Amino acid sequence: MVSPLISGAGRGEGSNVTSSPKPQYSHIPIGMETPDSLEPPTLPERSLLSADELKAGWRLACQAKVISDATVVVPERAIKAAIVPLSEIQPRPFVNKIHLCMPMPSIDDAISDLSRLRRALVGVAPNIKIDLSVLQTVPSLLAAASYDVTATIAGDRLIGLEPGNTVGESYGIAVDLGTTSVVVALVDLATGRVLGIESRLNGQANFGADVVSRITYSMSRSDGLLTLQKAAVDTINSAVATLAGKFSVSPHQIYEAVIVGNSCMSHLLLGVSPQSLAQAPYQPAISEHFICWAKDIGLDIHPGGPVYTLPNIAGFVGSDTVAVILATSMHRSSEIRLAIDLGTNGEIVLGNKDRLIACSTAAGPAFEGARISHGMRATDGAIERVWIDGDEIKLQVIGNRPAIGLCGSGLLDAVAQMRHAGLLNETGRLASRETLRDTSKSNLLDRIVAMDGTYGFILAREGSRQITLTQRDVRELQLAKGAIRAGISILLKEFGIGENDIDEILLAGAFGSFINPASARSIGLVPPLPIQRITAVGNAAGQGAIMALLSTELRSEADEIARVVQYVELSAHPDFMEQFIDDLQLSEWCSNASI
């Protein structure tokens, strides 16, 4: 008899069955031949899996503790990656370095230094263009290096010369420029290896939490657009400086940047007014891919290095969505998949190789812990998991330290668990102390406190500090949840299929990577599919950006993706508002089973 397990990948990847105390939620089925070789299901397993799933033998590999010999069986579906591994990509970057050992000038060969360079490069770049800033360094550099140099070429442009052979010292950055968070990866262009990743809060957040407020800021002040551009570039530069220092790489050895983001972020990065996005017909000023140079926008890499932005699709569905499709190969798959990039600006894509449709919805920053009473980013001290077991509240805190706040995944868990425990009704209203006094939940009475004319629920007490979930916090999550789910419902209608026709749901983005899919399913954030058909794919937009950095062929593929995706403008859709209101409800889909 085979007892299936669920393996996890997320914070610390791995597919082995372990006794790790931190559950991971990227669901991959694994079978184990002897169920008696495992300890009984833990509280997280009972919270995350339904009664039927537990009865069928499903377990969490990161929770199920092995107590005797067992055989693990990995089914075919388990080993089919939901995201393209970088190891499968042969590096063919836009920027290349070529070692040149040129003959020294002589009476018989007294051509100019520039002609000597062109002659040496004729087999590689016969029509090479040379920047004036590079030309100005040529005479002294060639003489000092005895004409033994390395040329750095971006397409048909010579952007740098270095003495000696430095072919192995070539780096690039891939940037996911999110509305709230910015993620930067430092990549070795020669090997394709990701050296490190740094994330930052987008400095633009000081001027507005969402894209609409930032568009307004860019339009309302004479220096607004420049201020927002500088804030984005400064955020990227901060991450680059940390990565360069950590890996002993000179910023001048970073020769290229590939940047993805929603349409508004792409416009602001380039200093292009996003005003047209704020009014019907919501067309972007630029949708195709674009190349500028690092010095043009103040990016602290090689000043002549190209900055490449992937194409946008339409409206607020930008190059980050193109990158998600590229990374997950949705455009090549025969299965119908639903990808949800959960963030302040939530993008949703549905389809397969025959048809892809997409939309964008303003979910707001609640998923990232913003505008929540005790909200914070997913860093040390943030509550990231919540379980209500009878009269006991159990928490998982990042860094295993005292809780100081609540991040997005913890917020979602808390609402789902409170809904299941009867502390919230389907409208999201918090129960009062009077409501619970004569019920089996009366032991939770001391956690319910009056706040601002309504009620709050104390999740944690750390000394004199209380971390409380308020009625307003619940409403913020409902608004974000309603926007995402309404977008999903509209796409399903436009595609002409039902929820059960979806083969797999892909949860992308920083928030999507760490949420509990069972909680998301429970409150109706995602369709009620079996949990094994919901997969966290990590920062797929960032992965797509890395892929485009490494391969010019994949850049062409990204252009084609942007061309074929059908865009649905939700604000103009006749059913959206009614659907949004319906989807504000906390459905608690699996009410007869543990969530």
C-alpha positions in Angstrom: 0.0 0.0 0.0 1.3 3.4 -0.9 0.8 6.3 1.4 1.4 9.6 -0.4 3.2 12.5 1.2 3.5 16.1 0.3 7.0 17.5 0.1 7.9 21.1 0.6 10.1 23.8 -0.9 10.1 27.4 0.1 12.2 28.6 3.0 15.0 26.0 2.5 14.2 23.7 -0.4 14.2 19.9 -0.3 12.1 16.9 -1.1 13.3 14.4 1.6 11.0 13.4 4.4 12.3 15.3 7.5 11.3 16.3 11.0 11.9 20.0 10.3 9.7 22.2 12.6 9.1 24.8 9.8 6.4 23.5 7.3 6.9 24.3 3.7 4.0 24.5 1.3 5.1 23.9 -2.3 3.1 20.7 -2.8 4.8 17.8 -4.4 3.2 14.3 -3.9 5.6 11.6 -2.7 4.6 8.1 -1.8 5.8 6.1 1.2 5.4 2.4 1.2 4.9 1.9 4.9 2.6 4.4 6.7 3.4 2.8 10.1 6.9 4.1 9.7 5.7 7.6 10.4 4.7 9.3 13.6 1.0 10.5 13.8 0.1 13.7 11.9 1.2 16.9 13.6 -0.9 20.0 14.3 0.3 21.8 11.1 -0.6 18.7 9.1 -4.0 18.6 10.6 -4.4 22.3 10.0 -3.2 22.2 6.4 -4.8 19.0 5.2 -8.4 18.0 5.1 -9.8 15.0 6.9 -10.2 13.2 3.6 -6.6 13.9 2.6 -5.3 12.7 5.9 -7.5 9.6 5.7 -6.1 8.9 2.2 -2.6 9.1 3.6 -1.4 12.5 2.6 1.3 14.0 4.8 3.7 16.9 4.9 7.2 15.7 4.3 8.7 18.5 6.3 6.5 17.5 9.3 6.2 13.7 9.0 8.9 12.2 11.3 10.3 8.9 10.1 10.6 6.3 13.0 11.6 3.2 11.0 12.8 2.1 7.6 10.6 3.4 4.7 10.7 3.5 1.0 9.8 6.9 -0.7 8.2 6.7 -4.1 8.2 9.9 -6.3 5.4 9.8 -8.9 5.9 11.2 -12.3 3.9 14.4 -11.5 6.1 15.1 -8.6 9.3 15.4 -10.6 7.7 17.6 -13.3 9.0 21.1 -12.4 6.5 23.9 -12.3 9.3 26.4 -13.1 12.1 26.2 -15.6 15.4 25.3 -13.8 18.3 27.6 -14.6 20.5 24.6 -15.1 18.7 23.9 -18.3 19.6 27.2 -19.8 22.7 27.5 -22.0 24.1 31.0 -21.3 23.9 33.1 -24.4 23.9 36.6 -23.0 23.6 39.9 -24.8 26.9 41.0 -23.3 30.0 39.1 -24.1 33.7 39.4 -23.3 36.4 38.6 -25.9 40.1 38.3 -25.2 42.2 40.1 -27.8 46.0 39.6 -28.2 46.7 42.1 -31.0 50.1 42.7 -32.7 52.0 45.7 -31.5 52.1 48.7 -33.9 55.1 48.7 -36.3 56.3 50.6 -39.3 54.8 48.0 -41.5 51.5 48.0 -39.5 51.0 51.5 -38.4 47.2 51.6 -38.5 45.2 53.5 -35.9 44.4 52.0 -32.6 40.7 52.1 -33.5 41.3 50.3 -36.8 43.4 47.7 -34.9 40.5 47.1 -32.6 38.0 46.8 -35.4 40.3 44.4 -37.3 40.6 42.2 -34.2 36.9 42.1 -33.8 35.9 41.7 -37.4 35.0 38.0 -37.0 32.8 38.7 -34.0 31.3 42.2 -34.6 32.2 43.4 -38.1 30.2 46.7 -37.7 31.2 47.4 -34.1 30.1 50.8 -32.7 32.4 52.4 -30.1 31.3 54.9 -27.4 33.3 58.0 -27.2 34.0 57.4 -23.5 35.6 54.0 -24.5 37.5 55.5 -27.3 39.0 58.1 -25.0 40.6 55.2 -22.9 41.9 53.3 -25.9 45.4 54.8 -26.6 46.7 54.6 -23.0 45.0 51.3 -22.1 46.4 49.5 -25.2 49.9 50.8 -24.7 49.9 49.9 -21.0 48.5 46.4 -21.7 50.9 45.8 -24.6 47.7 45.3 -26.8 46.6 42.3 -24.7 43.1 43.3 -23.6 39.6 42.0 -23.1 36.8 43.7 -25.1 33.3 43.8 -23.6 30.6 43.9 -26.3 26.9 44.5 -25.9 25.2 43.5 -29.2 27.1 45.5 -31.8 28.6 48.0 -29.3 31.9 48.0 -27.6 31.2 49.2 -24.1 34.6 48.6 -22.4 38.2 47.5 -22.6 40.2 46.0 -19.8 43.9 44.9 -19.7 44.7 41.2 -19.8 42.2 38.3 -20.0 39.1 39.0 -17.9 36.7 36.8 -19.8 35.7 35.0 -16.7 34.8 38.2 -14.8 31.4 39.0 -16.4 28.3 39.7 -14.3 24.8 40.9 -14.7 21.8 41.7 -12.5 18.2 40.6 -12.9 15.7 42.8 -11.1 12.0 42.3 -10.1 10.9 45.8 -9.5 7.7 45.3 -7.5 5.4 48.0 -6.2 6.3 47.2 -2.6 9.4 45.0 -2.8 12.4 45.0 -5.1 14.4 41.8 -5.6 17.9 41.9 -7.2 19.9 38.8 -8.3 23.6 38.9 -9.1 24.3 36.5 -11.9 27.6 35.1 -13.4 27.0 35.6 -17.1 29.8 33.1 -18.0 28.4 30.2 -16.0 24.7 31.1 -15.6 25.1 30.8 -11.8 23.1 33.0 -9.5 25.6 34.2 -6.9 23.2 35.9 -4.5 19.9 37.7 -4.1 19.0 40.8 -2.1 15.6 42.3 -1.5 14.6 45.8 -0.5 11.4 47.8 0.3 10.8 49.9 -2.8 11.8 53.5 -1.9 8.8 54.7 -3.9 6.6 53.5 -1.1 7.4 56.8 0.7 5.3 58.5 -2.0 2.4 56.2 -2.2 1.5 52.6 -1.3 0.1 51.6 -4.7 0.5 52.4 -8.4 -2.4 54.8 -8.6 -1.1 57.0 -5.8 2.3 57.0 -7.4 0.9 58.0 -10.8 -0.9 60.8 -9.0 2.3 61.9 -7.3 4.2 61.9 -10.7 1.5 64.1 -12.2 0.9 66.5 -9.3 4.5 67.8 -8.8 6.9 69.2 -11.3 9.7 66.9 -9.9 7.4 64.0 -9.1 8.4 61.7 -12.0 12.1 62.3 -11.4 11.7 61.7 -7.7 10.0 58.4 -8.2 12.6 57.3 -10.8 15.4 58.1 -8.5 13.7 56.3 -5.6 13.5 53.1 -7.7 17.0 53.4 -9.0 18.4 54.1 -5.5 16.6 51.0 -4.2 18.3 48.8 -6.9 21.6 50.5 -6.3 21.5 49.7 -2.6 20.9 46.0 -3.3 23.7 46.0 -6.0 26.2 47.5 -3.5 25.4 44.8 -0.9 25.8 42.0 -3.5 29.0 43.5 -5.0 30.5 43.7 -1.6 29.4 40.3 -0.5 30.9 38.6 -3.6 33.9 40.8 -4.2 32.6 42.0 -7.5 33.3 45.5 -8.8 30.2 47.3 -9.9 32.0 48.0 -13.1 32.2 44.3 -13.7 28.4 44.2 -13.8 27.8 44.8 -17.4 24.0 44.4 -17.8 20.7 44.7 -16.1 17.4 43.0 -17.1 14.5 44.6 -15.2 10.8 43.4 -15.0 7.9 45.0 -13.3 4.3 46.0 -13.8 3.6 48.6 -16.5 3.6 51.5 -14.0 7.0 50.5 -12.5 8.5 50.1 -15.9 7.4 53.6 -16.9 8.7 55.2 -13.6 12.0 53.4 -13.9 12.6 54.9 -17.3 11.3 58.3 -16.3 8.4 58.0 -18.7 5.1 59.5 -17.6 2.6 56.8 -16.6 -0.3 59.3 -16.9 -2.0 57.4 -19.8 -2.3 54.4 -17.5 -4.6 56.3 -15.2 -7.4 57.1 -17.6 -9.3 55.1 -20.2 -8.3 53.4 -22.4 -5.4 52.8 -20.0 -2.8 52.3 -22.7 0.9 52.3 -21.7 3.3 54.8 -23.3 5.6 51.9 -24.1 4.8 48.2 -24.3 7.7 46.8 -26.3 11.0 45.9 -24.8 13.4 48.8 -24.4 17.2 49.2 -24.0 18.9 52.2 -22.4 22.3 52.5 -20.8 23.1 52.4 -17.1 24.5 55.9 -17.1 21.2 57.2 -18.5 19.2 56.3 -15.4 22.0 56.4 -12.8 22.3 52.7 -12.2 25.5 51.8 -10.4 26.8 49.2 -12.7 29.2 49.6 -15.7 28.1 53.0 -17.0 27.9 51.7 -20.6 26.1 48.6 -19.6 22.7 48.0 -21.3 19.5 48.1 -19.2 16.9 45.9 -20.8 13.3 46.0 -19.8 11.1 43.1 -21.0 7.9 44.0 -22.9 4.6 44.9 -21.1 1.4 43.3 -22.2 -1.2 46.0 -21.7 -2.7 48.3 -19.0 -1.1 47.3 -15.7 -0.1 43.8 -16.8 3.5 44.3 -17.3 6.8 42.6 -18.0 6.7 40.8 -14.6 3.8 38.8 -15.9 5.6 38.1 -19.1 8.5 36.8 -16.9 6.2 34.6 -14.9 4.8 33.0 -18.1 8.4 32.5 -19.4 9.6 31.0 -16.1 6.6 28.6 -15.7 6.4 27.7 -19.5 2.7 28.3 -19.5 3.0 29.2 -23.1 4.3 25.8 -23.9 2.1 23.6 -21.7 -0.9 21.6 -22.9 -2.4 21.8 -19.4 -4.6 24.7 -18.4 -2.9 26.6 -15.6 -3.8 29.6 -13.5 -0.8 31.7 -12.4 -1.4 34.3 -9.6 1.3 36.8 -8.8 0.2 38.0 -5.4 1.3 41.4 -4.5 0.2 45.0 -4.1 -0.7 44.9 -7.8 -1.9 41.3 -8.4 -1.5 39.9 -11.9 -3.4 36.8 -13.0 -2.8 34.6 -16.1 -5.0 31.7 -17.3 -4.4 29.3 -20.2 -2.0 27.1 -22.0 -0.1 26.9 -25.3 -3.2 27.5 -27.3 -4.5 30.6 -25.5 -3.4 32.9 -22.7 -5.5 35.6 -21.1 -4.4 38.0 -18.3 -5.7 40.7 -16.1 -4.4 43.0 -13.3 -6.2 43.9 -10.1 -5.3 46.4 -7.4 -5.1 44.1 -4.4 -3.5 46.7 -2.2 -0.5 46.1 0.2 -2.2 43.9 2.8 -0.6 40.8 1.3 2.8 42.3 2.1 1.9 43.3 5.7 1.3 47.0 4.9 -1.7 48.9 6.2 -2.2 46.2 8.9 -2.2 47.4 12.5 0.7 45.2 13.5 1.8 44.4 10.0 5.4 44.1 8.8 7.4 42.5 6.1 8.4 38.9 6.3 11.5 39.3 8.3 12.7 38.1 11.7 10.0 38.5 14.4 7.1 38.4 12.0 4.3 35.9 12.7 4.1 33.8 9.5 1.8 30.9 10.6 -1.2 30.7 12.9 -3.0 27.7 14.3 -6.1 27.7 16.6 -6.2 24.3 18.3 -9.2 24.3 20.7 -8.5 27.1 23.2 -4.8 27.4 22.3 -3.2 29.8 19.8 0.0 28.4 18.2 2.3 30.7 16.2 5.3 30.2 13.9 7.6 33.3 14.0 10.3 33.9 11.4 13.7 33.5 13.1 12.2 31.7 16.1 12.3 34.9 18.1 9.6 36.8 20.1 6.8 38.1 17.8 6.9 41.8 17.0 4.3 41.8 14.2 2.4 40.0 11.5 3.4 39.5 7.9 1.1 38.7 5.0 1.1 34.9 5.3 0.4 35.1 9.0 -2.5 37.5 8.3 -4.0 35.0 5.9 -3.6 32.1 8.3 -5.0 34.1 11.2 -8.2 35.0 9.2 -8.7 31.5 7.9 -8.2 29.9 11.3 -10.5 32.4 13.0 -13.1 31.9 10.4 -12.9 28.1 10.9 -13.1 28.6 14.7 -16.2 30.7 14.4 -14.5 33.9 15.5 -15.4 35.5 12.2 -18.6 35.1 10.2 -18.7 34.9 6.4 -19.0 38.7 6.1 -15.7 39.0 8.0 -17.3 40.5 11.1 -15.4 39.7 14.3 -17.4 38.0 17.0 -18.1 39.9 20.2 -17.4 38.7 23.7 -21.2 38.4 24.3 -21.5 36.2 21.2 -18.9 33.7 22.5 -19.8 33.7 26.2 -22.1 30.8 26.0 -20.3 28.8 23.3 -17.5 26.3 23.3 -15.2 29.1 22.4 -15.7 31.0 25.6 -12.2 30.2 26.7 -11.0 32.6 24.0 -12.9 35.5 25.6 -9.9 37.1 27.1 -8.4 37.5 23.6 -11.3 39.6 22.3 -10.9 43.3 23.1 -13.0 46.3 22.3 -11.2 48.6 19.8 -12.5 51.7 18.0 -16.1 50.9 18.4 -15.6 47.3 17.3 -13.5 44.3 18.3 -10.0 43.0 17.9 -8.4 39.6 18.6 -5.1 39.2 20.5 -2.9 36.8 18.6 0.2 37.2 20.8 1.3 38.7 24.1 5.0 39.5 24.4 5.5 41.2 27.8 3.5 44.4 27.7 3.1 44.3 24.0 0.0 42.8 22.3 -0.2 41.8 18.7 -3.8 42.3 17.7 -5.8 41.5 14.6 -8.4 44.3 14.2 -11.6 44.5 12.3 -10.0 46.9 9.9 -7.2 44.4 9.3 -9.7 41.7 8.3 -11.4 44.2 6.0 -8.1 45.0 4.3 -7.5 41.3 3.6 -11.1 40.9 2.4 -10.5 43.7 -0.1 -7.3 42.2 -1.4 -8.9 38.7 -1.5 -12.0 40.0 -3.2 -10.0 41.7 -5.9 -7.9 38.7 -6.7 -10.8 36.2 -6.7 -13.0 38.5 -8.8 -10.2 38.7 -11.4 -9.9 34.9 -11.4 -13.7 34.5 -11.9 -13.7 37.0 -14.8 -10.9 35.2 -16.6 -12.6 31.8 -16.2 -15.8 33.3 -17.8 -13.8 34.8 -20.6 -11.9 31.6 -21.2 -15.2 29.6 -21.1 -14.2 27.1 -18.5 -15.1 26.2 -14.9 -12.9 26.0 -11.8 -12.5 22.2 -12.1 -11.1 22.6 -15.6 -7.9 24.1 -14.1 -5.1 21.5 -14.0 -2.9 23.5 -11.7 -2.8 26.8 -9.7 0.6 28.5 -9.5 1.1 30.9 -6.7 3.9 33.3 -7.5 5.6 36.3 -5.9 7.1 36.8 -2.5 3.7 36.5 -0.8 2.5 33.6 -3.0 5.7 31.6 -2.1 5.0 31.4 1.6 1.3 31.5 2.1 -0.5 28.4 3.3 -2.5 27.2 0.2 -5.0 25.5 2.4 -5.8 28.8 4.1 -6.0 30.5 0.7 -8.4 27.8 -0.5 -10.4 27.9 2.7 -11.3 31.6 2.6 -11.9 31.5 -1.2 -8.8 33.4 -2.3 -8.2 30.6 -4.9 -10.6 28.1 -6.4 -11.3 25.0 -4.3 -9.1 22.5 -6.1 -7.4 19.6 -4.3 -4.4 20.9 -2.4 -1.9 18.9 -4.5 -2.9 20.9 -7.5 -1.8 24.2 -5.9 1.9 24.9 -6.3 4.0 27.7 -4.9 6.6 28.6 -7.6 8.5 31.3 -5.7 9.6 34.6 -7.3 8.7 33.4 -10.9 9.0 37.0 -12.2 12.5 37.2 -10.9 13.3 33.8 -12.3 12.0 34.9 -15.7 14.2 38.0 -15.5 17.3 35.9 -14.8 16.4 33.7 -17.8 16.1 36.7 -20.1 19.5 38.0 -18.7 21.1 34.7 -19.7 19.6 34.1 -23.1 18.9 36.4 -26.0 16.7 33.6 -27.5 14.5 33.8 -24.4 14.2 37.5 -24.8 12.7 36.9 -28.3 10.4 34.4 -26.7 9.3 37.0 -24.1 8.5 39.4 -27.0 6.2 36.7 -28.5 4.5 36.0 -25.2 3.7 39.7 -24.8 2.3 39.7 -28.3 -0.1 36.8 -27.9 -1.5 37.2 -24.4 -5.1 38.5 -24.5 -5.6 41.3 -22.0 -8.8 41.7 -20.0 -9.5 45.2 -18.6 -11.4 44.5 -15.3 -12.4 48.1 -14.7 -14.4 48.0 -18.0 -15.8 44.5 -17.5 -19.6 44.6 -16.9 -19.5 41.8 -14.3 -16.5 42.9 -12.3 -18.0 45.0 -9.6 -20.8 42.5 -8.8 -18.3 39.7 -8.8 -15.9 41.7 -6.5 -18.7 42.3 -4.0 -19.6 38.6 -4.0 -16.0 37.6 -3.5 -15.5 39.7 -0.4 -17.2 36.9 1.5 -15.0 34.6 3.6 -16.4 31.4 2.1 -14.7 28.8 4.3 -15.0 26.3 1.5 -13.9 23.1 3.3 -16.0 23.7 6.4 -16.4 20.0 7.2 -12.7 19.4 7.4 -9.6 20.8 9.1 -8.1 23.7 7.1 
